[in-house]
Amino acid sequence: MSNDANSFQWKPKKYLVRVTIYLVIWLSVLSSYLFYLKFGDRPDFFSNFETLLGCILIGGIGGNVYCLRAIYLQACVKQEWNENWIVWYVLRPLLSIVVGGVSYLFIKAGLVLFNSSGQSEINQLSIWSLAFLSGLNVDNFIKKIESIGETVWGIFPSRVSNKKGTSNE
């Protein structure tokens, strides 16, 4: 193999492999628990909370998919892996788990609707789909929740979400 400028040499950065392994472990654990929740021989206690627990797990799966995709894009496609983002890669799956659970609360409260028919019975798959999307795209989900909060309760979005970067104080 020649040493010219066009030859490809992949040199993993210091933490790239570790972060990837961390995310794959998270994805495996969340997927295993989801499989157990749906198909395992579990106590009746879990049956009462199956949809909520599924939302929490699937939100985490969505967040992990997003992080793994970000690693692929940053390290392979753009070749701009930056270790300053490691905290984001570590915390994003945890935040996605929380947001997945919160998505369940907003659906059950009737604040997030899937269609305009006012359907009161929403199936589990629809709820889990929203949980996946909320975990996958935490930023837009939080903006949507803040929008709902402003409309329903008059609570203005946080300064972090403020697009202009100005304070509401």
C-alpha positions in Angstrom: 0.0 0.0 0.0 1.4 3.4 -1.0 1.8 6.2 1.5 0.3 8.9 -0.8 -2.1 11.5 0.5 -5.2 9.7 -0.9 -4.7 6.4 1.0 -7.2 5.9 3.8 -5.9 5.4 7.3 -8.4 5.2 10.1 -6.9 6.1 13.4 -9.4 5.8 16.2 -9.4 8.7 18.7 -8.7 8.1 22.3 -12.3 7.7 23.5 -14.1 6.9 20.3 -14.1 3.1 20.8 -15.0 3.4 24.5 -17.9 5.7 23.9 -19.2 3.4 21.1 -18.9 0.3 23.4 -20.7 2.3 26.2 -23.6 3.1 23.8 -23.8 -0.5 22.4 -24.0 -1.8 26.0 -26.8 0.6 26.8 -28.6 -0.4 23.6 -28.2 -4.1 24.4 -29.4 -3.7 28.0 -32.4 -1.6 27.1 -33.4 -3.9 24.3 -33.0 -7.0 26.5 -35.2 -5.4 29.2 -37.8 -4.5 26.6 -37.8 -8.0 25.3 -38.2 -9.3 28.8 -41.0 -6.8 29.5 -42.9 -7.9 26.5 -42.2 -11.6 26.3 -40.7 -12.7 29.6 -42.3 -14.4 32.5 -42.6 -11.4 34.8 -44.6 -10.6 38.0 -48.1 -9.2 37.6 -46.8 -5.9 39.0 -45.0 -5.2 35.7 -48.1 -5.8 33.7 -49.8 -2.8 35.3 -46.9 -0.6 34.1 -46.0 -2.3 30.9 -46.7 0.7 28.7 -44.9 3.2 30.9 -41.8 1.0 31.3 -41.8 0.3 27.6 -41.8 4.1 27.0 -38.9 4.5 29.3 -36.9 1.7 27.6 -37.8 2.7 24.1 -37.0 6.4 24.7 -33.6 5.2 25.8 -33.3 3.0 22.7 -34.1 6.1 20.5 -31.5 8.1 22.3 -28.9 5.4 21.8 -29.7 5.1 18.1 -29.3 8.9 17.8 -25.9 8.8 19.6 -24.6 5.9 17.5 -25.7 7.6 14.3 -23.8 10.8 15.5 -20.7 8.8 16.1 -21.0 7.3 12.6 -21.5 10.7 11.1 -18.8 12.5 13.1 -16.1 9.9 13.0 -16.6 8.3 9.6 -18.5 10.6 7.3 -17.2 14.0 8.4 -14.1 12.8 10.1 -14.6 15.5 12.7 -14.7 13.4 15.9 -14.3 15.8 18.9 -13.8 14.5 22.4 -15.3 17.7 23.9 -18.7 16.0 23.2 -18.0 12.9 25.3 -20.2 14.3 28.1 -23.1 14.6 25.6 -22.6 11.0 24.5 -22.6 9.8 28.1 -25.6 11.8 29.3 -27.8 11.7 26.2 -29.0 8.1 26.7 -30.0 8.9 30.3 -31.9 12.0 29.2 -33.6 10.0 26.5 -34.8 7.5 29.1 -36.3 10.3 31.2 -37.9 11.9 28.1 -39.4 8.6 27.0 -41.1 8.3 30.4 -42.3 11.9 30.2 -43.8 11.3 26.7 -46.0 8.7 28.3 -47.3 11.2 30.9 -48.1 13.8 28.2 -50.0 11.2 26.1 -52.0 9.9 29.1 -52.8 13.5 30.1 -54.2 14.1 26.7 -51.8 16.9 25.9 -50.2 15.2 22.9 -52.6 13.9 20.3 -51.9 11.7 17.3 -54.8 12.8 15.2 -57.7 15.2 15.2 -60.4 12.5 15.8 -60.1 12.8 19.5 -59.6 9.0 19.8 -59.5 8.2 23.5 -58.1 4.7 23.1 -54.5 4.9 21.9 -52.8 1.6 21.3 -49.5 0.7 23.0 -47.6 0.7 19.7 -48.5 4.3 19.0 -47.4 5.4 22.5 -44.1 3.5 22.1 -43.6 5.1 18.7 -43.8 8.5 20.2 -41.5 7.5 23.0 -38.9 6.4 20.5 -39.2 9.7 18.6 -39.0 11.7 21.8 -35.8 9.8 22.8 -34.4 10.1 19.3 -34.9 13.8 19.2 -34.9 15.1 22.7 -34.3 18.8 21.7 -37.4 19.0 19.6 -39.5 17.1 22.0 -38.6 19.5 24.8 -39.5 22.4 22.6 -42.8 20.8 21.9 -43.5 20.3 25.6 -42.5 23.9 26.3 -44.9 25.0 23.6 -47.7 22.9 25.2 -46.8 24.4 28.6 -47.0 27.9 27.2 -50.4 27.2 25.5 -52.0 25.3 28.3 -50.6 26.9 31.5 -48.9 30.1 30.3 -45.4 28.9 31.2 -42.8 30.5 28.9 -40.0 28.4 27.4 -36.7 28.3 29.3 -33.8 30.5 28.4 -32.0 27.5 27.0 -34.7 27.0 24.4 -34.9 30.7 23.6 -33.8 31.0 19.9 -32.7 34.7 20.3 -30.4 33.9 23.2 -31.9 36.6 25.3 -33.2 36.3 28.8 -36.9 36.4 29.7 -36.0 38.0 33.1 
